[in-house]
Amino acid sequence: MLFPNNKRALAWRLVPCALFLSALTCVAQRSAGRELEDKVPRHLPLTIKVRPEKEKEFRDLTNEHWVRDLEFELTNTGQKPIYFVQFDLVPDFGKPPSERTPGLTILYGRPDLITFEDPLQPGDLPIKPGEKVVLKIRAEEMDGWDHFKQVEQWPDAWSKPKKVTLFFERMRFDDGTGFDGFEGTPSPTSKPSGDDQLTREPAVTRRLPRRVAAL
């Protein structure tokens, strides 16, 4: 038989246990949220992450509008101003390797600057060294996502994927140099010539992994 004092002591023991179990539940819920796999090369002079203010909306697997809510915070950690940078966000649809998955574009700068040859224009504003900017998925691709989601009646596993992967695509500085491809290769490369001028690689269009299709 428990006396009043014993009941009080038992209650005090149960409260911490309840708090502990509640904390475990919260951790489990957070860990079960949407995962971002960051494939951006670490040697690049930038950092990019989901904006803290949008972390909850991004991780929420019940959020129908996570694509529109998603925002990234990019910081120029280098010594040169960045005039163009592009990333590809690829949802995991759980498809076999033979099938393609739609990819979403995140970029800063005028799209023509994806080539290293296009000259800068007065309206091209850089991300200065140490500066932070907020990036979103391109508006037309948000519309495309919503369109195909509705028309093709995507299952939740597609429209609200548990995992998305962020790939680096290209970066350009003011001097026409930068980094290119998923590995972040310095580009363009110089080649010896009679007039000792740089020979730059030809203009390229947006490249995605073979399994990824642009919306």
C-alpha positions, 0 to 999 in steps of 0.5 A: 500500500502506498502512503501519500508521501510515497505517492508524491515521490512516485509522481516526481519520478514519473514526471522526469520519465515523461519528459524524457520520453517526450524528448525522445519522441521529438528527436524521432520526429525530427530525424524522420523528416525530409533529408537533404543530401549535400553533394556540393564539393567542399573545396568551392569558395561557398557554403550553402544550407537550408535557411534556418527559418525554412528548416521546419517547412522543408523537413515536414513530410506532410507539407504539400508546398515544400518546393515553394517554401524551400529557401537556401542560404548561400555565403561567398567564403572566397576572395572573388565576387561570384556573378553566377552559380547554379545547383540542381536539386534532385528528389529521390522518387525511388525509381529504378536506374533505367528511369529518369527523375525530374530535377529542380534548378537553383541559381543566382545571376543572369542565366546567360552567365552559365557560359564563361564567354558571355560578357558581364553587363552593368546590371549583373550584381555579384555576391561579394566576398563574405556576403550572404544571399537567399536562393529559391527554386526557379519560379517556372520550375515551381509551376512545372512541379505543381503542374505535373504533380496534378496532371500525372497524379503523383503519389506522395512518395514523389510529390513529398519525397523523403530525400532530395540531393543537392548537386553543384553545377557551375560557378563564375567569377568576374574574370571569366573563370570559375568551377564546373561540373559536379566535381567542381573542376576549375574552368576554363583551363588555359592552353599554350598558344602563339599569342599566349592567350587563353583558349576557353572551352565552348559554351555549354548548356545546362547538364544534369545527371543522366537519370535526371530530367529538367522540368 
